[in-house]
C-alpha cells in the first residue's frame, strides 16, 4: 500500500458536498465514528508494518470492543483468524480502518458498505498531495464514499486515538498520554503525534488525538465541532494548515463560546486571496495572515505561535476554564523570577495588579520584616526555613479581589528531590488550593513533568503545574484574553436581549457567530434600506466615490466637480480659498503619484493653472479617461485615518481601520475585523492601534470625539455591507478627524 505520511495535501480541495445532512447530523456521525465499539482492520497483514502497528495499538490502549481482521486471502493474521471480506464478519461493525493502498480502495470501500459499515478511516497516500491527478482521484474517492453512504476521514492521515474511551484507529506508533480534557485535532498526523507526545511530557491529559490528513470529506473544524460536544472535553487544541470554510469556523467558535470551552489554534501558512485587490491601500493592508489573525481574535479563538504553546495553553485553560476579571498574583522564592515574570507580563499584557490595602496589611502582619509588599512578591529564603509562610502568603493573595489567577514559583518534586522538598511543596499546594481552581505551580526552567513528578503533584494536591516562565506567562496571557473576550460577548448579549432564559451566562451562537453573506450560500440579502444599489464595473472616480458616501450619510468634505478651467475657478470662489484641486479619473486612484494633485491654491490664477497641470498629467496616463478636476477646501490639522473595506472571496467583507494619509504605508498601524461589526468592535479596533494615544490628544491637540468617530465607522461598515457582493473594495483615505469634526477627504471605490 501507499504509506500514509500524515500530511495534508497542498492544492487538494475538500468536497464539501460530501456532507450528509445538516452540520448537526455530521457532528453526530463523527461522534459515533470516534467512539467505535467494533472495528475492522481492512487489509490486515503480518507483512505490513502499518497493520502490525495499528493492531498493537488496540491492545496497548486497552480497547474493550470487538476487533476484526480482514485479509482477502484469509488465514491467521497477527496470531488471530481473519476473514476475507467485511461481509463475513457476521455482526455490526462501527468503523473500518483501511490499511489498503489507493488502488485497492474502491473494492474495499464497497465491501465495507455492503457489510453495513458507515464510517471509514483511509490511511493511504497518493491523492491530493501528489498533484492534479491526485486531486481528481481524491474527489472521486469522496464521491464514491458519498454514494456508498460512508463517512470518510482522510485520506493520507494517521487516524485518531480516543484516549478517554480507549478506542484507537491510529497507524504507527501511538503517543503514550494520560486521559484528560484536551482534544488535539490536526491536519497533519505527524504533528498531532508531536503535540500529544509533548503534552505527555507536561502532564497535560488528552481526550482525543485526531488527524484529518487531506480532508476529502471531514476537516479539522468538523472534528473539533464533534469533540466539543463531549462533556469530558474542556478545551480543543487545533493545528491548522488551511481554513477551508469560514462559516463553519465561525459556527464552531460560536458553539465553543456557548459551552464556555476555549479553542486554541496554531495556524500556519497563508491562504492566497481569491482576488488580489491591489489598487487601493486597503487591499494591501488586508494581508492573508493578518486577516486570519484578526478573524480568529474576533471569533474568540486563541491563536498561538508554537506547538509547545498550543499544548500548554490548551492544557491550562482545560484546568481553569474562564477566569474572573483581574490579573496574575505571584508569590516566589526567587527575586530573579519576579523580575522575569514582570518583564514578560508587560510584553504580553498580563496584568500584575497592585495589592489591595487589606492584602498588604495582612501580609505585613505575616511578614513584619519585609519592606515593600508588592505583586510579584519575593518571599525570599525565609519560606525555605518556614514553608508555612509560603502557604499563608498564597492564601492572602487568593483573597485579593484583583487576583484572577494565583501562581507560586518553586521547583517541582522530581525523583531526585521529592523527599527533600516534599513538605515545602505540600505547603505551597495548600496555599494554592485557597484559590480554588485558579492556582498554579510554576517551575522557572522548561523541564519535563515525569510520571513520578505528576503522581507526586497529584498526591500533594497541586491544582496545576507549568514549566518555563516565558511559556507559562504567555499561556496565562492567552487565558486572560480569552476570558475577557467571553465576558465582553456575554455582556453585549445581555445588553441586547437580557439574560438568557435558561440562566446560562455564556454568549449566544447568534451573538458571536450570526450569519453573514460571506459565510453562507445564496443571494445577498435586502436590508431595511432596500435592495443593494446597482453598480458599474471597475473603479469609480473620487468624485463618484465621495458622492456615494454622502448619499449614505457619511460626512464628506464639501467639493465640486469641474470639467473646465472656468468651472474650477467658480468652484474655488464658491467654496472659499485656499483650496485643493485633484484630477478626476476612474483609472487614476493614486493621484499624487502622477502629479495630479495641487495643494494650497489661493487665487483664481493659481486654480486655473493647476487645472491645466493636473488634467494634463492625467492625460499622460495610458488608458486613463480624464473627466476634469475636483475642487475642495484645503484642510489642515487634525488626525488622518484610513477606513476601508475589502472583499476576500474566502473570508468575505473585511473592515480595516488605522492611521492613514501619508502614514498608511510608513506606520503600518491598522486593525482588521470581518463584517458585521458593531460599536464595541470598532472601539476595540481603535484601541488596538499602536498610535491610539493620538486619539486622546497629545501635546496640546484636542482629543478626538471618539463616540462620533465610532458612529461614522460603523455607518461606513454598514453601508459597505449593503452595497452587495460586487463591491471589491471601498476606502476613505484620509478620514480627517479634528476634535468633533469628522469628514472624508478622499474616496476610492472598486467594483467586481
C-alpha positions in Angstrom: 0.0 0.0 0.0 1.0 3.6 -0.2 2.4 4.6 3.2 0.4 7.3 5.0 2.6 10.3 5.6 0.2 12.2 7.9 0.3 15.4 6.0 -2.5 17.4 4.4 -2.5 17.8 0.6 -1.5 21.1 -0.9 -3.9 22.0 -3.6 -6.4 19.3 -2.7 -9.9 20.6 -2.4 -12.3 19.4 0.2 -15.6 18.0 -1.2 -18.0 19.9 1.0 -20.9 18.3 -0.8 -19.9 15.1 0.8 -21.7 16.3 4.0 -24.6 14.0 4.7 -27.3 16.2 6.1 -27.0 19.2 8.4 -24.0 20.1 10.4 -25.7 18.7 13.5 -26.1 15.3 11.7 -22.4 15.4 10.6 -21.3 16.1 14.2 -23.4 13.2 15.5 -22.0 10.8 12.9 -18.4 11.9 13.7 -19.0 11.4 17.5 -20.1 7.9 16.7 -17.1 7.4 14.4 -14.8 8.5 17.2 -16.3 6.1 19.8 -16.5 2.7 17.9 -17.5 -0.4 19.8 -16.5 -2.6 16.9 -13.6 -2.1 14.4 -12.5 -3.9 11.3 -8.9 -3.7 10.1 -9.2 -4.0 6.4 -6.1 -5.2 4.7 -4.6 -6.6 7.9 -1.3 -8.4 7.2 1.7 -9.7 9.1 3.9 -8.3 6.4 2.6 -4.8 6.7 4.2 -2.5 9.3 1.1 -0.2 9.3 -1.0 -3.3 10.1 1.2 -4.6 12.9 1.4 -1.1 14.5 -2.4 -0.5 14.2 -3.2 -3.9 15.6 -0.9 -3.4 18.6 -2.4 -0.1 19.4 -5.7 -1.7 20.4 -4.1 -3.9 22.9 -1.8 -1.1 24.1 -4.7 1.3 24.8 -6.9 -1.4 26.2 -9.7 -1.4 23.6 -12.7 -3.2 25.1 -14.7 -3.6 21.9 -14.6 -6.1 19.1 -11.7 -6.1 16.7 -12.0 -7.9 13.3 -9.1 -8.7 10.9 -9.9 -8.6 7.1 -7.4 -10.1 4.7 -8.5 -11.1 1.2 -6.5 -14.3 1.5 -7.9 -15.2 4.9 -5.9 -17.3 7.3 -4.2 -16.3 10.5 -3.1 -12.7 10.9 -1.3 -11.2 13.9 -2.0 -14.5 15.7 -5.7 -14.4 15.1 -8.1 -15.8 12.4 -9.1 -13.3 9.7 -12.0 -13.1 7.2 -11.7 -12.5 3.5 -14.5 -9.8 3.5 -16.2 -7.4 5.8 -19.5 -9.1 4.9 -18.2 -12.3 6.5 -17.8 -10.7 9.9 -21.4 -11.5 10.8 -22.1 -8.8 13.3 -22.4 -5.0 13.2 -19.2 -3.0 12.7 -18.9 0.7 13.6 -15.7 1.6 11.8 -13.3 0.2 9.2 -9.6 1.2 9.4 -8.5 1.0 5.8 -4.9 -0.4 5.6 -5.0 -1.0 1.9 -3.4 1.1 -0.8 -5.1 3.6 -3.0 -5.6 1.2 -5.9 -7.4 -1.3 -3.7 -9.7 1.2 -2.0 -12.7 1.1 -4.4 -13.2 -2.6 -3.8 -12.5 -2.3 -0.1 -15.0 0.6 0.4 -17.7 -1.2 -1.5 -17.2 -4.3 0.7 -17.4 -2.2 3.9 -20.6 -0.5 2.7 -22.1 -3.9 1.8 -21.4 -5.1 5.4 -23.3 -2.1 6.8 -20.3 -0.1 7.9 -20.9 3.6 7.8 -17.5 5.1 8.8 -14.0 4.6 7.4 -10.5 5.9 8.1 -8.4 6.0 5.0 -4.7 6.0 5.6 -3.5 5.6 2.0 -1.5 8.4 0.4 -1.4 9.1 -3.4 -4.2 11.6 -3.6 -4.4 15.3 -3.5 -0.9 15.7 -2.2 0.5 14.3 -5.5 -0.8 17.0 -7.9 -3.7 17.4 -10.3 -4.3 13.7 -10.9 -4.3 13.0 -7.2 -6.8 15.8 -6.6 -9.1 14.2 -9.2 -8.6 10.8 -7.5 -9.4 12.4 -4.1 -12.6 13.9 -5.5 -13.6 10.6 -6.9 -12.9 9.0 -3.5 -15.2 11.4 -1.8 -17.9 11.0 -4.4 -17.7 7.2 -4.1 -17.9 7.4 -0.3 -21.0 9.6 -0.6 -22.7 7.2 -2.9 -22.0 4.3 -0.5 -23.2 6.3 2.5 -19.7 6.3 4.1 -18.3 9.0 6.3 -14.6 9.1 5.4 -11.7 10.5 7.5 -8.6 11.1 5.4 -7.1 10.0 3.0 -3.4 10.4 3.8 -3.9 10.6 7.6 -2.8 8.7 10.6 -6.3 8.2 12.0 -7.3 9.0 15.6 -7.0 8.0 19.2 -9.9 8.3 21.6 -8.0 8.3 24.8 -10.9 8.6 27.2 -12.8 5.7 25.6 -9.7 3.7 24.8 -10.5 3.4 21.2 -7.6 3.8 18.7 -7.8 3.9 14.9 -4.2 5.0 14.6 -1.4 3.7 12.4 2.1 3.6 13.5 3.5 4.5 17.0 0.8 5.8 19.4 1.7 8.6 21.8 1.6 7.5 25.5 -0.7 10.0 27.1 -2.9 10.2 30.2 -6.7 10.8 29.8 -7.7 14.3 30.3 -9.7 17.3 29.0 -7.7 18.5 25.9 -8.7 17.3 22.4 -5.9 17.6 19.8 -7.1 18.0 16.2 -4.6 18.4 13.5 -4.5 18.2 9.7 -1.0 16.7 10.0 -0.9 13.3 11.6 2.8 13.6 12.4 2.2 16.9 14.1 -0.7 15.5 16.0 1.7 12.8 17.3 4.2 15.5 18.2 1.7 17.6 20.1 0.4 14.6 22.0 3.9 13.5 22.9 4.8 16.9 24.2 1.6 17.1 26.2 2.7 13.9 27.9 5.9 15.5 29.0 4.0 18.3 30.6 1.4 16.2 32.4 -1.4 17.5 30.1 -4.2 15.0 29.8 -5.8 14.4 26.4 -9.2 13.2 25.4 -8.6 12.7 21.7 -5.7 12.8 19.2 -7.1 13.2 15.7 -5.5 13.7 12.3 -7.6 14.6 9.3 -5.0 14.4 6.5 -6.2 15.5 3.1 -9.7 16.2 4.4 -11.6 14.9 1.4 -14.8 14.9 3.4 -14.0 15.8 7.0 -11.8 18.7 8.1 -10.3 19.9 11.4 -13.3 22.1 12.1 -15.7 19.3 11.6 -13.8 17.1 14.1 -13.4 20.0 16.6 -17.2 20.5 16.4 -17.7 16.9 17.2 -15.4 16.6 20.2 -16.6 19.9 21.5 -19.9 18.3 22.4 -18.2 15.7 24.6 -18.6 16.8 28.3 -15.2 15.3 29.0 -13.5 17.8 26.6 -12.6 21.0 28.3 -10.6 22.6 25.5 -9.6 22.0 21.9 -6.1 22.3 20.5 -6.0 22.7 16.7 -3.1 22.6 14.3 -4.4 24.0 11.0 -2.7 24.3 7.7 -5.7 25.9 6.0 -9.1 27.2 6.8 -11.4 26.0 4.1 -14.9 27.1 5.3 -15.1 30.4 7.2 -18.8 29.9 8.0 -18.0 26.5 9.7 -15.2 28.1 11.7 -17.5 30.9 12.8 -20.1 28.5 13.9 -17.6 26.3 15.7 -16.3 29.3 17.6 -19.9 30.4 18.5 -20.7 27.0 19.8 -17.5 26.9 21.8 -18.4 30.2 23.4 -21.8 28.9 24.3 -20.2 25.9 26.0 -17.5 28.2 27.6 -14.8 25.9 26.1 -11.7 27.5 24.6 -10.4 26.7 21.2 -6.6 27.2 20.8 -5.2 27.2 17.3 -1.8 27.1 15.7 -2.4 28.3 12.2 0.5 28.0 9.8 0.9 29.1 6.2 -1.2 31.7 4.3 -4.2 31.2 2.0 -4.0 33.2 -1.2 -6.7 35.9 -1.7 -9.1 34.7 -4.4 -8.8 38.2 -6.0 -5.9 40.5 -5.2 -7.2 43.9 -4.5 -4.0 45.9 -5.2 -5.5 49.1 -6.5 -6.3 50.6 -3.1 -4.3 50.9 0.1 -6.9 48.8 1.9 -6.2 45.9 -0.4 -2.6 46.0 0.6 -3.4 46.2 4.3 -5.6 43.1 4.4 -2.8 40.6 4.1 -3.6 36.9 4.4 -2.1 36.1 7.8 -3.2 39.4 9.3 -6.7 38.7 8.3 -6.5 35.2 9.7 -5.2 36.6 13.0 -7.9 39.3 13.1 -10.7 36.8 12.3 -9.6 34.3 15.0 -9.3 37.0 17.6 -12.8 38.3 16.6 -14.3 34.8 16.8 -12.8 34.3 20.3 -10.3 31.7 19.1 -6.9 31.7 20.9 -4.0 31.8 18.4 -0.6 30.7 19.4 2.8 30.6 17.6 4.3 27.2 18.6 3.4 23.6 19.2 4.6 24.0 22.8 2.3 27.0 23.4 -0.6 25.1 21.7 -0.4 22.3 24.3 0.5 24.4 27.3 -2.3 27.0 26.7 -5.0 24.4 25.9 -3.8 22.4 29.0 -4.0 25.5 31.3 -7.5 26.5 30.0 -8.8 22.9 30.4 -7.9 23.2 34.0 -9.0 26.8 34.8 -11.9 27.4 32.4 -12.9 31.0 32.1 -11.1 33.3 34.5 -12.7 36.0 36.6 -11.7 39.6 35.9 -8.3 40.6 37.4 -4.7 39.9 37.0 -2.0 37.4 38.0 -0.8 37.2 41.6 2.7 35.8 42.1 4.5 34.6 45.2 8.1 33.4 44.6 11.1 32.3 46.5 13.2 33.9 43.8 13.6 37.7 43.2 15.0 36.9 39.8 11.9 35.0 38.9 9.8 38.0 39.9 11.8 40.2 37.6 11.5 37.8 34.7 7.7 37.5 35.2 7.3 41.3 35.5 9.1 41.8 32.2 7.3 39.1 30.3 3.9 40.1 31.7 4.4 43.6 30.4 5.2 42.4 26.9 2.2 40.0 26.6 -0.3 42.1 28.5 -0.7 40.1 31.7 -1.9 42.4 34.5 0.1 42.4 37.7 -2.3 44.5 39.7 -1.2 46.3 42.9 -2.3 44.6 46.1 -5.3 45.9 47.9 -4.6 47.7 51.2 -6.2 44.9 53.2 -3.9 42.4 51.5 -0.9 44.5 52.3 -2.0 44.8 55.9 -2.4 41.0 56.3 0.9 40.4 54.6 2.7 42.9 56.9 1.4 41.0 59.9 2.6 37.8 58.4 5.9 39.2 57.1 6.7 42.0 59.6 10.3 42.4 58.5 9.5 43.0 54.8 9.8 46.3 53.1 7.7 46.8 50.0 4.9 44.3 49.7 4.1 44.1 46.1 3.0 41.8 43.3 5.0 39.8 42.3 6.1 39.1 45.9 9.6 37.8 46.6 9.1 35.8 49.8 12.8 35.2 50.0 14.6 32.2 51.5 12.6 32.6 54.7 10.0 30.3 53.1 12.6 27.6 52.9 13.1 27.7 56.6 9.4 28.1 57.3 7.2 26.7 54.5 4.1 27.7 56.3 4.9 31.3 55.2 4.5 30.2 51.6 1.1 28.7 52.3 -0.1 31.7 54.3 1.1 34.3 51.8 -0.6 32.4 49.0 -3.8 32.2 50.9 -3.7 36.0 51.5 -3.1 36.6 47.8 -6.0 34.3 47.0 -8.4 36.6 48.8 -7.2 39.7 47.0 -10.1 40.8 44.7 -7.6 41.8 41.9 -6.1 38.2 41.6 -7.8 36.1 38.9 -5.0 33.5 38.8 -2.5 32.7 41.5 1.0 31.4 40.9 3.7 30.1 43.2 7.2 29.9 41.7 9.2 26.9 43.1 10.8 23.7 41.8 8.9 20.6 41.0 9.2 17.3 43.0 11.4 15.3 40.8 12.6 11.8 41.7 15.9 13.3 42.8 14.4 15.9 45.2 11.0 14.7 46.1 11.8 13.7 49.7 13.8 16.8 50.3 11.2 19.3 49.2 8.0 17.3 49.9 6.9 19.3 52.9 7.5 22.6 51.1 5.5 21.6 48.1 2.7 20.4 50.3 2.6 23.8 52.0 2.5 25.5 48.5 -0.3 23.2 47.4 -2.2 24.1 50.5 -1.9 27.8 49.7 -2.8 27.4 46.0 -5.9 25.4 46.9 -7.2 28.5 48.6 -7.6 29.9 45.1 -9.8 27.0 44.1 -9.0 26.0 40.5 -7.1 29.3 40.0 -3.8 28.2 41.4 -0.7 27.0 39.5 2.8 26.0 40.5 5.4 27.3 38.1 8.9 26.0 37.7 11.4 28.5 36.4 13.0 26.1 34.0 11.3 24.5 31.0 11.5 20.8 32.0 9.6 17.5 31.7 6.9 16.7 34.2 7.7 13.0 34.5 5.1 10.4 35.6 6.8 10.4 39.0 6.5 14.1 39.3 2.9 14.1 38.0 2.0 11.5 40.7 3.7 13.5 43.4 1.9 16.7 42.4 -1.5 14.9 42.4 -0.8 13.3 45.8 0.3 16.7 47.2 -2.9 18.4 45.9 -1.2 20.8 43.5 -4.0 22.1 41.2 -1.8 22.6 38.1 1.8 22.9 37.2 3.6 24.7 34.4 7.3 24.7 33.5 9.2 27.6 32.0 8.4 31.2 33.0 8.1 32.6 29.5 5.7 29.9 28.1 3.8 30.0 31.4 3.2 33.7 31.3 2.3 33.6 27.6 -0.3 30.9 28.3 -1.7 32.8 31.2 -2.0 35.9 29.0 -3.9 33.9 26.4 -6.2 32.5 29.1 -6.9 36.0 30.4 -7.6 37.5 27.0 -10.0 34.7 26.1 -11.8 35.1 29.4 -12.1 38.8 28.9 -13.5 38.2 25.3 -16.0 35.8 26.7 -17.2 38.4 29.3 -17.5 41.1 26.8 -19.6 39.0 24.5 -21.8 37.9 27.4 -22.4 41.5 28.5 -23.1 42.5 24.9 -25.7 39.8 24.6 -27.4 40.6 27.8 -27.4 44.3 26.9 -29.3 43.5 23.7 -31.5 40.6 24.8 -31.4 40.4 28.5 -30.2 37.3 30.5 -30.9 34.1 28.6 -34.0 32.2 29.7 -32.1 29.1 30.8 -29.9 31.1 33.1 -26.7 30.3 31.1 -24.5 33.3 31.1 -22.4 32.4 28.1 -22.8 34.3 24.8 -25.4 33.0 22.3 -24.4 31.4 19.0 -26.3 34.2 17.2 -24.4 36.9 19.1 -20.9 35.6 18.4 -21.5 33.8 15.1 -24.6 35.1 13.4 -24.9 34.7 9.7 -23.3 36.9 7.1 -23.4 36.7 3.4 -19.7 35.9 3.2 -20.2 32.7 5.1 -23.3 31.3 3.6 -24.5 30.5 0.2 -27.3 32.3 -1.5 -28.0 35.9 -2.7 -27.1 39.0 -0.8 -30.0 39.9 1.5 -32.0 43.0 1.2 -31.9 45.4 4.2 -34.3 47.8 5.7 -32.8 50.3 3.3 -34.0 48.3 0.3 -32.1 46.2 -2.2 -28.4 46.7 -2.9 -27.8 49.6 -5.3 -26.7 48.9 -8.8 -23.0 49.5 -9.5 -20.8 49.9 -12.5 -17.9 47.6 -13.2 -14.4 48.5 -12.3 -13.1 51.6 -10.4 -15.1 54.7 -9.7 -13.6 58.2 -9.8 -13.0 60.0 -6.5 -15.9 62.4 -7.3 -18.3 59.5 -7.7 -17.0 57.8 -4.6 -17.5 60.9 -2.4 -21.0 61.2 -3.8 -21.7 57.6 -2.8 -20.5 58.2 0.8 -22.6 61.4 1.1 -25.7 59.6 -0.2 -25.3 57.1 2.7 -24.9 59.7 5.4 -21.1 59.6 5.7 -19.7 63.1 6.4 -17.8 64.3 3.4 -15.7 67.4 2.8 -17.6 70.0 0.6 -16.4 69.5 -3.1 -17.3 70.5 -6.6 -16.6 68.7 -9.9 -15.2 70.9 -12.6 -15.0 69.9 -16.3 -13.3 73.1 -17.4 -10.8 75.7 -16.2 -13.6 78.2 -15.7 -15.7 75.8 -13.7 -12.8 75.1 -11.4 -12.3 78.8 -10.7 -16.0 79.3 -10.0 -16.0 76.3 -7.6 -13.0 77.7 -5.7 -14.7 81.0 -5.3 -17.9 79.3 -4.0 -16.0 77.1 -1.6 -13.6 79.7 -0.4 -9.8 79.9 -0.6 -7.5 78.2 0.0 -8.5 75.1 -2.0 -7.1 71.7 -3.2 -7.5 70.6 -6.8 -7.3 66.9 -7.9 -7.6 65.2 -11.3 -10.7 63.2 -11.7 -10.4 59.8 -13.5 -11.7 56.4 -12.6 -8.4 54.9 -13.8 -6.2 57.1 -11.6 -6.6 56.3 -7.9 -3.1 57.4 -6.7 -3.3 60.9 -8.0 -0.3 62.3 -6.1 2.0 59.7 -7.8 1.4 61.2 -11.3 1.3 64.9 -10.3 -2.5 65.0 -10.3 -2.9 67.0 -7.0 -2.3 70.7 -6.3 -2.5 72.0 -2.7 -2.9 75.4 -1.0 -4.3 77.3 -4.1 -5.2 80.8 -3.0 -6.0 82.7 -6.3 -8.1 82.3 -9.4 -4.9 82.3 -11.5 -3.4 79.5 -9.3 -6.6 77.4 -9.7 -6.6 77.9 -13.5 -3.0 76.9 -13.9 -3.4 73.9 -11.5 -6.4 72.7 -13.5 -4.4 72.7 -16.7 -1.5 71.0 -14.9 -3.3 68.1 -13.2 -5.6 67.3 -16.2 -2.5 67.2 -18.5 -0.8 64.9 -16.0 -3.8 62.6 -16.1 -4.0 62.6 -19.9 -0.4 61.2 -20.0 -1.6 58.1 -18.1 -2.2 55.3 -20.6 -5.8 54.2 -20.7 -7.0 57.0 -18.3 -10.2 58.9 -19.1 -9.9 62.3 -17.5 -13.3 63.8 -16.5 -11.9 67.1 -15.2 -10.9 68.1 -11.7 -12.3 68.0 -8.2 -12.1 71.2 -6.1 -12.4 71.1 -2.3 -11.4 73.4 0.7 -7.9 72.9 1.9 -7.9 71.3 5.3 -5.1 71.5 7.9 -4.6 70.0 11.3 -6.3 67.0 13.0 -5.6 63.3 12.5 -5.8 61.4 9.3 -7.2 57.9 9.4 -7.8 55.2 6.8 -11.2 53.4 6.9 -11.7 50.8 4.2 -13.4 47.6 3.3 -12.0 44.9 1.0 -13.8 41.7 0.0 -12.0 38.5 0.2 -13.7 35.6 -1.6 -12.7 33.3 1.2 -13.2 35.5 4.3 -15.8 37.9 3.0 -16.1 41.7 3.7 -13.3 42.9 5.9 -13.0 46.3 7.6 -9.6 48.0 8.1 -9.2 51.0 10.4 -5.9 52.7 11.0 -3.8 55.8 10.7 -3.9 57.0 7.1 -2.8 59.7 4.7 0.9 59.6 4.1 1.3 57.4 7.2 -0.6 54.4 5.8 2.5 52.7 4.4 5.0 54.2 6.8 3.4 53.4 10.2 1.5 50.3 9.1 -0.8 50.8 12.1 -4.2 49.2 11.3 -6.7 46.9 12.8 -9.0 44.4 11.0 -12.4 42.9 11.5 -14.7 40.7 9.5 -18.2 42.1 9.0 -20.6 42.5 10.6 -19.2 44.9 13.3 -20.9 46.9 16.0 -19.8 49.9 18.0 -18.0 47.7 20.6 -16.0 46.1 17.8 -14.9 49.4 16.4 -13.9 50.7 19.8 -11.8 47.6 20.2 -10.2 48.2 16.8 -9.3 51.8 17.7 -7.9 50.6 21.0 -5.6 48.1 19.2 -3.8 50.8 17.2 -0.3 51.5 18.4 -0.9 55.2 18.0 -4.1 55.1 20.0 -2.8 57.8 22.3 -3.1 60.3 19.5 -6.8 59.9 19.6 -6.8 61.1 23.2 -4.9 64.3 22.3 -1.2 64.9 22.8 0.9 68.0 23.1 -2.0 70.3 23.3 -4.0 68.8 20.5 -7.7 68.3 21.0 -8.9 64.8 21.8 -11.0 63.1 19.2 -14.7 62.8 19.6 -14.4 59.0 20.0 -18.2 58.4 20.1 -18.7 60.3 16.9 -15.8 58.6 15.2 -17.1 55.2 16.2 -20.5 56.0 14.8 -19.1 57.2 11.5 -17.0 54.0 11.1 -20.0 51.8 12.0 -22.1 53.6 9.5 -19.4 53.2 6.8 -19.2 49.4 7.5 -23.0 49.0 7.3 -23.1 51.0 4.1 -20.4 48.8 2.6 -22.3 45.7 3.6 -25.4 47.0 1.9 -23.6 47.6 -1.3 -23.5 43.9 -2.1 -21.1 41.2 -3.3 -20.0 43.1 -6.4 -18.2 45.6 -4.2 -14.5 44.7 -4.3 -13.3 47.5 -2.0 -14.2 50.9 -0.8 -11.8 53.2 1.1 -11.7 56.6 2.8 -8.2 57.8 2.9 -7.9 60.1 4.7 -10.8 60.4 7.1 -9.9 63.6 8.8 -10.7 63.9 12.5 -10.2 67.1 14.3 -12.0 67.1 17.7 -15.6 66.7 16.8 -15.1 67.5 13.1 -15.1 64.3 11.1 -15.1 64.2 7.3 -13.9 62.1 4.4 -11.3 63.9 2.2 -10.9 61.2 -0.5 -12.7 58.0 -1.6 -11.8 55.0 -3.7 -14.4 52.5 -4.9 -13.7 49.4 -6.9 -16.4 47.0 -8.2 -16.0 43.5 -9.4 
